[in-house]
Amino acid sequence: MNNFQAHATDLIDSWGPNGALKDYIIRFTNKLDPNGKEGLGITWPKWDPAQPKAVVLKDSILSPLVIDDDNYRSRALDYVSDLSIRHPI
């Protein structure tokens, strides 16, 4: 797995000529639903806080988008939440 990350690299996937996210963004802005007819890529899951899922961009020609658990920020979010409880503004 390639761990290279840089700011704004998702813009190519969002708006580039072969951007994997472009159709999802267009459908979402027009219909408030990123999913199209069956067979048009992966089904973007509706957000569920009990089982958070995210669309992940992969460096793969065969499957550039996959659905994965959205838990990579959970420790950081728990820390911020705990910090705000201990030291309220």
CYANA upper distance limits for C-alpha pairs under 8 A (distance plus 0.5 A):
  2 ASN  CA     59 ASP  CA      7.76
  5 GLN  CA      9 THR  CA      8.07
  9 THR  CA     13 ASP  CA      8.00
 10 ASP  CA     14 SER  CA      6.53
 11 LEU  CA     15 TRP  CA      6.29
 11 LEU  CA     16 GLY  CA      7.66
 12 ILE  CA     16 GLY  CA      5.10
 12 ILE  CA     19 GLY  CA      6.62
 13 ASP  CA     18 ASN  CA      7.85
 13 ASP  CA     19 GLY  CA      4.51
 13 ASP  CA     20 ALA  CA      5.74
 13 ASP  CA     21 LEU  CA      6.17
 13 ASP  CA     22 LYS  CA      7.53
 14 SER  CA     19 GLY  CA      5.70
 14 SER  CA     20 ALA  CA      7.02
 14 SER  CA     21 LEU  CA      5.16
 14 SER  CA     22 LYS  CA      5.26
 14 SER  CA     25 ILE  CA      7.98
 15 TRP  CA     19 GLY  CA      6.07
 15 TRP  CA     21 LEU  CA      7.94
 15 TRP  CA     22 LYS  CA      5.97
 16 GLY  CA     22 LYS  CA      8.10
 18 ASN  CA     22 LYS  CA      8.48
 20 ALA  CA     64 PRO  CA      7.39
 20 ALA  CA     65 LEU  CA      7.74
 21 LEU  CA     25 ILE  CA      6.74
 22 LYS  CA     26 ILE  CA      6.78
 23 ASP  CA     27 ARG  CA      6.58
 23 ASP  CA     34 PRO  CA      8.29
 24 TYR  CA     28 PHE  CA      6.52
 24 TYR  CA     34 PRO  CA      5.03
 24 TYR  CA     35 ASN  CA      7.02
 24 TYR  CA     36 GLY  CA      8.45
 25 ILE  CA     29 THR  CA      6.64
 25 ILE  CA     34 PRO  CA      6.86
 26 ILE  CA     30 ASN  CA      6.73
 26 ILE  CA     34 PRO  CA      8.07
 27 ARG  CA     31 LYS  CA      6.25
 27 ARG  CA     32 LEU  CA      7.50
 27 ARG  CA     33 ASP  CA      6.70
 27 ARG  CA     34 PRO  CA      5.49
 27 ARG  CA     35 ASN  CA      7.44
 27 ARG  CA     36 GLY  CA      7.64
 28 PHE  CA     32 LEU  CA      4.80
 28 PHE  CA     33 ASP  CA      5.06
 28 PHE  CA     34 PRO  CA      4.77
 28 PHE  CA     35 ASN  CA      8.17
 29 THR  CA     33 ASP  CA      8.30
 34 PRO  CA     44 TRP  CA      7.11
 35 ASN  CA     40 LEU  CA      8.22
 35 ASN  CA     42 ILE  CA      8.46
 35 ASN  CA     43 THR  CA      6.35
 35 ASN  CA     44 TRP  CA      6.60
 36 GLY  CA     40 LEU  CA      6.50
 42 ILE  CA     65 LEU  CA      7.87
 42 ILE  CA     66 VAL  CA      7.89
 44 TRP  CA     55 VAL  CA      7.42
 44 TRP  CA     67 ILE  CA      8.20
 45 PRO  CA     53 LYS  CA      7.43
 45 PRO  CA     54 ALA  CA      8.14
 47 TRP  CA     52 PRO  CA      6.78
 47 TRP  CA     53 LYS  CA      7.39
 48 ASP  CA     52 PRO  CA      5.78
 48 ASP  CA     53 LYS  CA      7.98
 51 GLN  CA     69 ASP  CA      8.20
 52 PRO  CA     69 ASP  CA      6.59
 52 PRO  CA     70 ASP  CA      5.70
 52 PRO  CA     71 ASN  CA      7.82
 53 LYS  CA     67 ILE  CA      7.03
 53 LYS  CA     68 ASP  CA      6.10
 53 LYS  CA     69 ASP  CA      5.06
 53 LYS  CA     70 ASP  CA      5.24
 54 ALA  CA     67 ILE  CA      6.16
 54 ALA  CA     68 ASP  CA      6.00
 54 ALA  CA     69 ASP  CA      6.62
 54 ALA  CA     70 ASP  CA      5.70
 55 VAL  CA     65 LEU  CA      6.91
 55 VAL  CA     66 VAL  CA      6.20
 55 VAL  CA     67 ILE  CA      5.24
 55 VAL  CA     68 ASP  CA      6.95
 56 VAL  CA     65 LEU  CA      6.11
 56 VAL  CA     66 VAL  CA      5.83
 56 VAL  CA     67 ILE  CA      6.60
 56 VAL  CA     68 ASP  CA      7.12
 57 LEU  CA     64 PRO  CA      6.21
 57 LEU  CA     65 LEU  CA      5.39
 57 LEU  CA     66 VAL  CA      7.28
 58 LYS  CA     63 SER  CA      7.65
 58 LYS  CA     64 PRO  CA      5.23
 58 LYS  CA     65 LEU  CA      6.34
 58 LYS  CA     66 VAL  CA      7.73
 59 ASP  CA     64 PRO  CA      6.55
 60 SER  CA     64 PRO  CA      5.40
 73 ARG  CA     77 LEU  CA      6.56
 74 SER  CA     78 ASP  CA      6.50
 75 ARG  CA     79 TYR  CA      6.69
 76 ALA  CA     80 VAL  CA      6.82
 77 LEU  CA     81 SER  CA      6.55
 78 ASP  CA     82 ASP  CA      6.56
 79 TYR  CA     83 LEU  CA      6.53
 80 VAL  CA     84 SER  CA      6.64
 81 SER  CA     85 ILE  CA      6.89
 82 ASP  CA     86 ARG  CA      6.74
 83 LEU  CA     87 HIS  CA      6.45
 83 LEU  CA     88 PRO  CA      8.46
 84 SER  CA     88 PRO  CA      5.61
 84 SER  CA     89 ILE  CA      8.03
